[in-house]
Amino acid sequence: MVKKLRRKFVLTATLSLLVILIGIIGFINGANYLQVQTGADDILHILAENNGMFPDMNGKIPVPNDKKQGPGDNPGQEPGDDRFSGEPFFGDKMAYNRTLELPFQSRYFWVKLSETGKVMEINTGHIAAVSSEAAESYAKELFANKNKTSGYVDKHYRYLINKNEDGSYLILFADCSNGFYNANRLLVRTLLVGLIALIAMFILVYLFSGKAVAPVVESLEKQKRFITDAGHELKTPLAVISANIDVIELENGKSEWTKSTKNQIKRLDGLVKNLLTLSRMEEENINLVFSNIEISKITEDCTTYFNAMADYKKINYTVNIEDNIHINGDKAAYNQLCTLLIDNAMKYTPEEGSVDVSLKSDKGMRNAVFEVANTCEKIPEGKLDRLFDRFYRADTSRSRESGGHGIGLSVARAIATSHGGSIEAKADNDKRMRFIVTLPLLKSENK
């Protein structure tokens, strides 16, 4: 139980960090790729507005006030221009310098086509990787599909198709390879940092998970100890009450009151036994004696106990058991598992309903499959796995009539788990459900 709780805690914390990292890394890299595209679009629109050329961007160079200027110090700054008086703001200065350097940093080319698609002019003077022939080929390919005015060609050239007033077309291309290269490097680095952070988080959470779940573990241990102590304490008064009822019946004879009291004692005794069994199994403190057992024989014997109940309720009771199925298990525990599931089916099957019990090996001959199916008045709402929760009862009024405590299926799951198997509940339709137990066969049987 403690190990399972720690695993869930570590898994939850790690998955939470993973979701956060995916969100952060995705946002950063998505924004970075978008910025590369936006920057290329800005360049293309500037070139489109100026017929394939950058406008005159000879701006004013910022100079602090405390620097004495002389002739030739700042030829670009006009007299009276005080835009950069005092210490310039870092962001403004960066943006200003970027504007000045943009024509020299940009790698682009363009092709001008006539209205009919004839090449009028090609400019590849601002890029080294593209020849005039390649530029012409790109342009003609895009001209054939003018419906799409922007996009990518050859994966890293961002293009823009601009129609001029005279009917000609100016197709501009901006090289985004450097931006995408840097964006890819950032992606790899952020993924590496995220992986390292995830591993570090996993290690730290695992190391400190014991302290984190300590209060919950302590509470669970106290609950188990209370159940165990209370169960043992209840055994004595139940035994005394049962003995007293027997004496009363010997002296005064049986009556409906003594009969009712005995039934309640039997119910309480069954509840106490199930509580103690469940508590010991969860503590992994139960003394199960594992050996080679033939569950075919045990199951067959167990099914015969319910023939009378099936006849009384007029239930169509069918049994189909495959011979010679062996597992490594505890005979008493497996017998209790069979009894709990068949008893549960009998209790909740209406009169003239049906209960089907089967035992067989799966197709791979690796597991034994024990199945109990029964008709019922109504399939419980919600997830059927909740039926295995301790004290959970889908229909409280029906459970009172049948004498259920909501703990039998919890014990059945604990027994199946202790044998290295599993148990699940399935609904065939609105009126029929199945409980399926899967247990590993002996290695000698697994052939």
matplotlib code that plots the C-alpha trace (Angstrom):
import matplotlib.pyplot as plt

x = [0.0, 2.8, 4.8, 1.7, 0.9, 4.5, 4.4, 1.2, 2.6, 5.8, 3.9, 1.5, 4.2, 6.3, 3.4, 2.4, 5.9, 5.9, 2.7, 4.1, 7.4, 5.6, 3.5, 6.5, 8.8, 6.0, 5.1, 8.8, 9.7, 6.3, 6.8, 10.4, 9.4, 6.5, 9.0, 11.2, 8.2, 7.0, 10.4, 10.6, 7.1, 8.1, 11.1, 9.0, 6.3, 9.0, 10.5, 7.1, 6.2, 9.5, 9.7, 12.2, 14.5, 14.9, 14.1, 16.7, 17.3, 20.2, 18.9, 20.4, 23.1, 22.4, 25.1, 24.9, 24.8, 27.9, 30.0, 31.5, 30.9, 33.2, 33.3, 32.7, 31.7, 28.1, 27.5, 24.1, 22.6, 21.0, 21.3, 18.5, 17.7, 17.5, 15.7, 18.5, 19.3, 20.5, 21.0, 18.9, 16.5, 18.0, 15.1, 14.8, 18.5, 18.4, 15.4, 17.0, 20.2, 18.3, 16.5, 19.8, 21.3, 18.3, 19.2, 22.7, 21.5, 18.6, 19.1, 16.5, 15.9, 13.1, 11.7, 9.5, 7.0, 4.7, 1.0, 1.4, 4.2, 7.2, 10.3, 11.1, 13.8, 15.7, 17.6, 19.8, 22.4, 21.5, 21.8, 24.6, 22.8, 20.3, 21.2, 19.1, 17.9, 16.7, 15.0, 13.2, 12.1, 10.7, 8.9, 7.3, 6.2, 4.5, 3.0, 1.1, -0.7, -1.4, -4.3, -1.8, 0.0, 2.4, 4.1, 7.3, 9.2, 12.0, 11.1, 13.1, 12.4, 9.4, 7.7, 5.2, 3.4, 2.7, 0.7, 1.8, -0.5, 0.7, -0.4, 3.0, 3.9, 6.8, 7.6, 9.8, 11.7, 13.3, 15.9, 14.8, 17.4, 19.5, 16.5, 15.2, 18.7, 18.8, 15.2, 16.1, 19.1, 16.9, 14.4, 17.1, 18.5, 15.1, 14.2, 17.5, 17.0, 13.4, 14.6, 17.3, 14.7, 12.2, 14.8, 16.0, 12.4, 11.7, 14.8, 14.0, 10.3, 11.2, 13.7, 11.3, 8.1, 8.4, 8.2, 5.4, 3.1, 4.1, 1.0, -1.3, 0.7, 0.4, -3.3, -3.7, -1.6, -3.8, -7.0, -5.6, -4.5, -7.9, -9.7, -7.4, -7.8, -11.5, -11.9, -10.2, -12.1, -15.4, -14.8, -15.1, -18.4, -19.9, -18.8, -20.3, -23.6, -23.8, -23.2, -25.8, -28.4, -27.6, -28.3, -31.5, -32.7, -31.9, -33.9, -36.8, -36.8, -36.2, -38.1, -38.0, -36.1, -33.3, -33.2, -33.0, -30.2, -28.3, -28.6, -27.2, -24.4, -23.5, -23.5, -21.3, -19.0, -18.6, -18.0, -15.3, -13.6, -13.6, -12.3, -9.4, -8.6, -8.6, -6.5, -3.9, -3.7, -3.2, -0.5, 1.0, 1.0, -1.3, 0.2, -0.7, 0.7, 1.4, 1.6, 0.6, -3.2, -5.8, -8.3, -10.6, -11.4, -11.7, -14.0, -16.2, -16.6, -17.3, -20.1, -22.0, -22.5, -25.0, -27.2, -29.8, -29.9, -30.2, -33.1, -34.8, -34.6, -35.4, -32.1, -30.8, -27.4, -24.8, -21.2, -18.5, -15.2, -12.1, -10.2, -6.7, -6.0, -3.2, -1.9, 0.6, -1.7, -3.3, -6.1, -8.2, -7.8, -8.8, -11.8, -12.8, -12.5, -14.8, -17.3, -17.4, -18.0, -20.7, -22.4, -22.4, -24.0, -26.6, -27.6, -28.1, -29.7, -33.5, -35.7, -35.7, -32.6, -29.3, -25.8, -23.0, -19.7, -16.8, -13.1, -10.7, -7.2, -6.7, -5.6, -2.0, -2.1, -0.6, -3.5, -6.4, -9.7, -12.4, -15.6, -18.9, -21.8, -25.3, -28.4, -29.4, -32.2, -30.0, -26.3, -24.7, -24.1, -20.6, -17.4, -17.8, -14.3, -15.8, -17.6, -14.2, -13.9, -14.2, -17.8, -19.0, -22.6, -24.3, -27.8, -27.9, -31.5, -30.9, -27.7, -29.6, -32.1, -29.3, -27.2, -24.2, -21.6, -19.9, -16.6, -16.7, -15.5, -12.7, -11.5, -11.9, -9.6, -7.1, -7.0, -6.6, -3.8, -2.0, -1.8, -0.3, -3.6, -6.3, -10.1, -12.4, -16.1, -17.8, -21.4, -22.7, -25.9, -28.3, -29.3, -26.1, -22.7, -19.5, -16.7, -13.5, -10.5, -7.2, -4.6, -1.2, -0.9, 2.0, 5.1, 4.7, 1.2, 2.4, 3.4]
y = [0.0, 2.4, 1.6, 2.0, 5.4, 6.6, 5.5, 7.4, 10.5, 10.4, 9.7, 12.5, 15.0, 13.9, 14.0, 17.5, 18.8, 17.1, 18.9, 22.2, 21.7, 20.8, 23.9, 26.2, 24.6, 24.6, 28.2, 29.4, 27.6, 28.3, 32.0, 31.8, 30.1, 32.6, 35.5, 34.2, 34.1, 37.5, 39.1, 37.6, 39.0, 42.4, 42.4, 41.2, 43.9, 46.7, 45.4, 45.1, 48.7, 50.0, 48.0, 45.4, 47.9, 49.1, 52.7, 55.2, 54.1, 56.4, 57.2, 59.2, 57.6, 58.0, 59.9, 60.6, 64.3, 64.1, 63.2, 66.2, 66.2, 67.6, 67.8, 64.4, 62.8, 62.2, 63.2, 61.5, 63.5, 66.9, 70.0, 70.1, 66.4, 65.4, 62.0, 60.3, 63.0, 61.5, 57.7, 56.0, 53.3, 49.9, 48.6, 51.8, 51.7, 48.0, 48.6, 51.7, 49.8, 46.9, 49.3, 50.7, 47.2, 45.6, 46.1, 44.7, 41.7, 40.6, 37.9, 38.2, 38.0, 38.9, 38.3, 40.6, 39.0, 40.5, 40.1, 37.0, 35.5, 36.6, 37.4, 41.1, 41.4, 39.2, 40.4, 37.9, 40.4, 40.1, 36.3, 33.8, 30.5, 31.2, 31.6, 33.5, 30.3, 29.0, 32.3, 32.2, 28.6, 29.5, 32.5, 30.6, 27.8, 30.3, 32.3, 29.2, 29.2, 32.9, 32.1, 31.7, 35.0, 33.9, 30.9, 28.9, 27.4, 25.0, 24.9, 27.9, 30.7, 32.8, 34.4, 37.1, 37.7, 41.4, 42.7, 46.1, 48.9, 48.2, 44.6, 43.1, 40.8, 41.2, 37.9, 38.4, 35.8, 36.1, 33.5, 32.2, 29.5, 31.3, 32.1, 28.5, 27.1, 29.2, 28.2, 24.5, 24.9, 26.6, 23.8, 21.1, 23.0, 23.6, 19.9, 18.9, 21.3, 20.1, 16.4, 17.2, 19.1, 16.2, 13.6, 15.8, 16.4, 12.7, 11.9, 14.6, 13.7, 10.0, 10.8, 13.0, 11.2, 9.2, 12.4, 13.8, 10.7, 10.1, 11.6, 9.6, 6.5, 7.0, 7.6, 4.4, 2.4, 3.6, 2.6, -0.8, -1.2, -0.1, -2.6, -5.4, -4.6, -4.0, -7.3, -9.3, -7.5, -8.2, -11.9, -12.6, -10.8, -12.4, -15.9, -15.2, -13.9, -17.0, -19.3, -17.5, -17.8, -21.5, -21.8, -19.8, -22.1, -25.2, -23.8, -22.1, -23.5, -21.8, -18.7, -16.2, -13.8, -16.3, -17.2, -13.5, -12.9, -15.9, -14.5, -11.2, -12.8, -14.8, -11.6, -9.8, -12.8, -12.8, -9.1, -9.3, -12.2, -10.3, -7.1, -9.0, -10.8, -7.6, -5.8, -8.5, -8.8, -5.0, -5.2, -8.1, -9.8, -12.7, -16.2, -17.6, -21.0, -21.2, -24.6, -26.4, -26.5, -27.8, -25.0, -27.0, -29.3, -26.5, -24.5, -27.5, -28.2, -24.5, -24.4, -27.3, -25.3, -23.0, -25.5, -25.2, -21.4, -21.6, -24.0, -21.9, -18.7, -20.7, -19.5, -21.0, -22.1, -23.4, -24.5, -25.0, -26.0, -27.0, -30.0, -30.1, -26.3, -25.7, -22.5, -21.6, -20.4, -20.8, -23.3, -21.6, -18.2, -19.3, -21.1, -17.9, -16.0, -18.5, -18.4, -14.6, -14.1, -16.8, -15.8, -12.2, -13.3, -15.4, -12.5, -9.9, -12.2, -11.8, -14.9, -16.9, -15.2, -16.9, -17.4, -18.8, -20.0, -20.9, -21.7, -22.1, -21.3, -18.5, -19.0, -18.4, -21.0, -18.4, -17.6, -19.3, -17.3, -17.7, -16.0, -15.5, -13.9, -13.1, -11.2, -8.3, -5.9, -2.9, -2.4, 0.0, 3.5, 4.9, 3.0, -0.7, -0.7, 1.2, -2.1, -3.3, -0.3, -1.1, -0.6, 0.6, -0.5, 0.5, -0.1, 0.4, -0.8, -3.9, -4.6, -4.5, -7.0, -9.4, -9.0, -7.4, -5.3, -3.8, -5.5, -9.0, -7.8, -5.8, -9.1, -10.9, -8.3, -8.5, -12.3, -12.1, -9.5, -11.5, -14.4, -12.2, -11.9, -9.4, -9.0, -6.8, -6.2, -5.9, -5.2, -7.2, -5.2, -3.4, -6.6, -8.7, -8.3, -10.4, -10.7, -12.0, -13.2, -13.8, -15.8, -17.0, -20.7, -22.8, -22.7, -26.4, -25.6, -22.7, -24.5]
z = [0.0, 0.9, -2.2, -4.4, -2.7, -3.3, -6.9, -7.5, -5.8, -7.9, -11.1, -10.5, -9.7, -12.7, -15.1, -13.8, -14.4, -17.9, -18.8, -17.6, -19.5, -22.7, -22.4, -21.7, -24.3, -26.9, -26.2, -26.4, -29.5, -31.2, -30.5, -31.8, -35.1, -35.5, -34.9, -37.7, -40.0, -38.9, -39.4, -42.9, -43.7, -42.5, -44.8, -47.7, -47.2, -47.0, -50.2, -51.9, -51.0, -52.4, -55.6, -54.3, -52.6, -49.0, -48.5, -47.3, -43.7, -42.9, -39.4, -36.6, -34.4, -30.7, -28.8, -25.0, -23.9, -21.9, -24.9, -26.5, -30.3, -32.8, -36.5, -38.0, -34.7, -35.7, -39.2, -39.3, -36.5, -37.4, -35.2, -32.7, -32.9, -29.3, -29.7, -27.8, -25.3, -22.0, -21.6, -24.3, -23.3, -24.0, -26.0, -28.1, -28.9, -29.9, -32.2, -33.7, -34.5, -35.9, -38.3, -39.5, -40.0, -41.6, -45.2, -44.6, -42.6, -44.9, -47.5, -50.3, -54.0, -56.2, -59.7, -61.7, -64.1, -66.6, -66.5, -68.8, -66.7, -68.7, -66.8, -66.8, -64.2, -61.7, -58.7, -56.8, -55.7, -52.0, -51.7, -52.6, -52.4, -55.3, -58.9, -61.4, -63.0, -59.7, -58.9, -62.2, -61.6, -58.2, -59.6, -62.5, -60.2, -57.9, -60.7, -61.9, -58.6, -57.8, -55.5, -52.6, -52.2, -49.4, -48.0, -48.2, -51.1, -50.8, -47.0, -45.9, -48.5, -47.4, -50.5, -51.1, -54.5, -55.0, -57.9, -59.1, -60.5, -64.1, -63.9, -63.4, -60.5, -58.1, -56.4, -53.4, -51.5, -48.0, -46.8, -43.4, -43.1, -40.5, -38.4, -38.6, -37.9, -34.7, -33.9, -34.3, -32.0, -29.4, -29.7, -29.1, -26.2, -24.5, -25.0, -23.4, -20.5, -20.1, -20.1, -17.5, -15.4, -15.6, -14.6, -11.7, -10.6, -10.7, -8.6, -6.0, -5.8, -5.4, -2.6, -0.7, -1.5, 1.7, 3.8, 1.6, 2.1, 5.7, 7.2, 4.9, 5.5, 9.3, 9.0, 7.0, 9.4, 12.3, 10.4, 9.8, 13.4, 14.6, 12.2, 13.4, 17.1, 16.8, 14.9, 17.5, 20.3, 18.6, 18.3, 22.1, 22.7, 19.5, 20.8, 24.2, 22.7, 20.4, 23.4, 25.5, 22.6, 22.5, 26.3, 26.0, 23.2, 25.3, 28.3, 26.5, 23.0, 19.7, 18.7, 15.9, 18.3, 18.9, 15.2, 14.3, 16.8, 15.5, 11.9, 13.0, 14.9, 11.7, 9.7, 12.2, 12.4, 8.6, 8.5, 11.1, 9.3, 6.0, 7.7, 9.2, 6.0, 4.0, 6.6, 6.7, 3.0, 2.6, 5.3, 3.4, 6.8, 6.0, 6.1, 2.7, 2.0, -1.7, -3.4, -6.5, -6.3, -8.7, -8.9, -11.2, -8.3, -5.7, -8.0, -8.7, -5.0, -4.2, -6.9, -5.3, -2.1, -3.9, -5.6, -2.8, -3.0, -6.8, -6.5, -3.8, -6.0, -9.2, -10.7, -13.9, -12.5, -15.0, -14.3, -17.0, -15.5, -17.5, -16.0, -14.7, -14.2, -11.7, -10.1, -7.4, -4.7, -1.3, -1.3, 1.5, -0.1, -3.5, -2.1, -0.3, -3.6, -5.4, -2.5, -2.3, -6.1, -6.4, -3.2, -4.5, -7.8, -6.0, -3.7, -6.4, -9.0, -9.1, -9.0, -12.2, -13.3, -14.3, -12.8, -15.0, -13.5, -15.8, -15.4, -18.3, -19.4, -21.9, -25.5, -24.7, -21.9, -19.5, -17.2, -15.6, -16.2, -13.5, -14.5, -12.7, -14.7, -13.5, -14.4, -12.2, -11.9, -12.8, -13.7, -11.1, -12.5, -12.9, -13.2, -12.3, -10.7, -7.7, -6.8, -5.5, -3.1, 0.5, 1.9, -1.5, -2.3, -5.5, -4.1, -0.3, 0.1, -2.0, 0.0, 3.3, 1.9, 0.7, 3.8, 2.0, 3.8, 0.7, 1.6, 0.0, -3.5, -1.8, -0.2, -3.6, -5.2, -2.4, -2.8, -6.6, -6.2, -3.6, -6.2, -8.8, -10.7, -11.3, -11.2, -13.2, -13.6, -17.0, -18.1, -21.0, -21.2, -18.9, -17.1, -17.0, -15.6, -15.2, -12.7, -14.3, -12.3, -14.1, -12.3, -13.7, -14.4, -13.0, -15.2, -15.9, -17.2, -19.2, -22.4]

ax = plt.figure().add_subplot(projection="3d")
ax.plot(x, y, z, "-o")
ax.set_aspect("equal")
plt.show()
